[in-house]
Amino acid sequence: MGQGSTTAATARPEPAARHHGNRHGRSEQARQAVLEAVDDLLVEKGFTGVTIEGIAARAGVAKQTVYRWWKTKTDILLDSFLQDAAEALTPPDQGDLALDLRAHLRQLAVFLTESDAGAVFRALIGHAQHDPAFAAALRSAYLDEQRRRDRLPLERAVARGRLAAGLDMAAEIDQLVGPVYHRVLVTAEPVDEAFTDRLVEAFLHRVDAAADPG
């Protein structure tokens, strides 16, 4: 084979170039690009403005790649939100119940009101009002898991002897985080640090009074 043939052979494009518009291929990188793209588009365009085509274009993947993992844009939004929530809403363990609760409620408030994930959550809650099947999926995938995370500071405090073992955790969690969701989703009142700290102080007063009735 002559030198010209060898040069032509070495100049051929690598097989990896044949992705037909999908620069990430079928990798986890592509999946993460889609999850990041859907958050951005939701903030920019609102729920109705988000499309599978737009998500694929923003992520730099083929539409068929998106459909390998998800059936609808709502499925993508939910997965994106769940990933963000797991990363941001796991309470810290500083060895002190009051500190842990204050930090957790502050982070929950910021997450729901200031982050792109919070905008996704509000959109998903709105969609759930018109789609009972999705509402059930949202409760199962997020609300149940988040309640488990919300309980962690209380469970640790019980293990340390700071709280009574018979504490009604479900009721106390409702009183701690419920007002945050109420302001975010219903009244649109501020959910600032002073507000979340008052919720913690009210909780501590209740449990301490119950532990020392005299």
FENJOLIN-V151664 format. One record per backbone hydrogen bond with DSSP energy under -1.0 kcal/mol. CO is the residue of the C=O (numbers start at 1). NH is the residue of the N-H. Records with the same first field share a line. If there is no record, write none. Layout:
CO->NH ; NH
This chain:
2->6
3->7
4->8
5->9
6->10
7->11
9->12
14->17
15->18
17->19
19->22
27->31
28->32
29->33
30->34
31->35
32->36
33->37
34->38
35->39
36->40
37->41
38->42
39->43
40->44
41->45
42->46
47->50
51->55
52->56
53->57
54->58
55->59
56->60 ; 61
60->23
62->66
63->67
66->69 ; 70
72->76
73->77
74->78
75->79
76->80
77->81
78->82
79->83
80->84
81->85
82->86
83->87
84->88
85->89
96->100
97->101
98->102
99->103
100->104
101->105
102->106
103->107
104->108
105->109
106->110
107->111
108->112
109->113
110->114
115->119
116->120
117->121
118->122
119->123
120->124
121->125
122->126
123->127
124->128
127->130
131->135
132->136
133->137
134->138
135->139
136->140
137->141
138->142 ; 143
139->144
142->146
143->147
144->148
145->149
146->150
147->151
149->152
151->155
152->156
153->157
154->158
155->159
156->160
157->162 ; 163
158->161
164->167
167->169
168->172
169->173
170->174
171->175
172->176
173->177
174->178
177->181
178->182
179->183
180->184
181->185
182->186 ; 187
183->188
192->196
193->197
194->198
195->199
196->200
197->201
198->202
199->203
200->204
201->205
202->206
203->207
204->208
205->209
206->210
207->211
208->212
